[in-house]
């Protein structure tokens, strides 16, 4: 479930964890006035390898010779 930021008419701000289909307005937890959902930047974290251009390329010792032999056999069959 995502966490949403809310702000009421009096200026109270708070976060609330709710499902996607929840209403965008409800009573404030602190004063009872109408609180509405605020737009915010989602948190995003890239973890692991493969996010940089250098991570997606194969290293010279990791089977690059097998891919070159496959391409040479396919080019010789088309002659």
C-alpha positions in Angstrom: 0.0 0.0 0.0 1.3 3.5 -0.8 1.8 6.3 1.6 0.0 9.6 0.8 0.5 13.1 2.0 -2.5 15.0 3.3 -3.1 18.6 4.2 -6.2 20.0 6.0 -7.8 23.4 5.7 -6.0 24.6 8.9 -2.6 23.6 7.5 -2.0 20.4 9.3 0.2 18.0 7.3 0.5 14.3 7.8 1.0 11.0 6.0 -1.4 8.1 5.8 -0.9 4.6 4.4 -4.0 3.7 2.3 -4.9 1.4 -0.6 -5.0 2.8 -4.2 -8.8 3.1 -4.4 -9.1 5.2 -1.2 -11.0 8.6 -1.3 -8.8 11.7 -1.8 -10.6 13.7 0.9 -11.4 12.8 4.5 -11.6 14.4 8.0 -8.2 15.6 9.4 -6.8 13.3 12.1 -5.9 16.4 14.3 -8.7 18.9 13.9 -11.5 17.2 12.0 -11.5 19.7 9.1 -11.5 18.4 5.5 -8.1 17.1 4.5 -7.1 16.5 0.8 -4.4 14.4 -0.7 -1.4 16.3 -1.9 0.8 15.5 -4.9 4.3 14.4 -4.0 7.3 12.9 -5.7 7.4 9.1 -5.3 10.5 7.5 -3.8 12.5 5.5 -6.3 15.7 3.5 -5.7 17.7 1.6 -8.3 19.5 -1.3 -6.7 21.6 -4.0 -8.2 23.6 -4.2 -11.4 22.3 -3.5 -14.9 21.4 0.2 -14.5 24.5 1.6 -16.1 25.6 1.2 -19.8 28.8 -0.5 -18.7 26.9 -3.1 -16.6 24.8 -4.4 -19.5 27.8 -5.3 -21.7 29.4 -8.7 -21.5 33.0 -8.9 -20.3 35.6 -10.3 -22.7 36.0 -13.6 -20.8 32.2 -14.3 -20.3 31.3 -16.1 -23.4 31.8 -13.4 -26.0 33.6 -16.0 -28.2 30.4 -18.1 -28.4 28.3 -15.2 -29.7 30.9 -14.4 -32.4 31.0 -18.0 -33.5 27.2 -17.9 -33.8 27.3 -14.8 -36.0 30.0 -16.3 -38.2 28.0 -19.5 -38.8 24.9 -17.6 -39.6 26.8 -15.4 -42.1 28.4 -18.4 -43.8 25.0 -20.1 -44.2 23.6 -17.1 -46.1 26.4 -17.2 -48.8 
